[in-house]
Amino acid sequence: MDIGNILNESLSIDYEKLDLFLEKYDLTPEQKVAVYEFHAKAYKKNKTLVISETKENKFKSISEGVEYVHLFPKNLKILIKKYGLNTNELLVLTEIMESMLSHGNLLINFSQKALCELTGINKSTMCKTFKTLKQKQCLIEKNGHIYLNSVIFMKGLPHKLFMQFRDHFLNSISYKLDDEEEFEKVFDDNFIKAYEKNLKEIKKKKQQIKEKKISKALDNFEKEISKEWKEKFKDEEENFEFGFESEI
């Protein structure tokens, strides 16, 4: 059989079965080596082409502009079995989840008035709905901010949040449903510890950089003032130094 045909046929054979394939033909050692080399090069070339195609076609599984959240069904079930959720509460929650940005479940630019306009719920009912959502631990109020409880619903992923919103993610975690029952833990303890440690180190580094910049700015300011005063009084006092009074 022509060696060219053998080479072409070898392309349809897996590398692990290449030995068995070559046993069918009376080939010299040199020819067998040539087949192996050809097969390896062709495989590498095809693999490269596949990778290249994957990089060029970056498809998203979720259509652009479609909002979605991560839901922890067990905790939602615990909440519903304990307190239930009425239509207005569900409507407000879904409106918040659809409209909010991925800022660690922080409600930014959300007011009851705005939610009334978005949902068609009147002001009095909205006030009651907000109150019950807080009582049911769907909404959490902390340090003057309101959060969607991350152990039930999570918008975005914590490790992908911008640094300024990572504190908000930590504030949005509340496992206590009431005095008798708690939600299931959904965030790994080791992850949270590492997350807090990393955030603390970054804050410390930012503070050091800030203090260093302030110190440098003050030094430059004093040098400029000293230079100006020296120029101003150079005819009166040759050895003038800024910050010290001249001897009389």
Secondary structure, 3 states (H helix, E strand, C coil): CCHHHHHHHHCCCCHHHHHHHHCCCCCCHHHHHHHHHHHHHHHHHHHHHHHHHHHHCCCCCCCCCCCCCEECHHHHHHHHHHCCCCHHHHHHHHHHHHHCCCCCCECCCCCHHHHHHHHCCCHHHHHHHHHHHHHCCCEEEECCEEEECCCCEECCCHHHCCHHHHHHHHHCCCCECCCCCECCCCCCHHHHHHHHHHHHHHHHHHHHHHHHHHHHHHHHHHHHHHHHHHHHHCCCCCCCCCCCCCCC
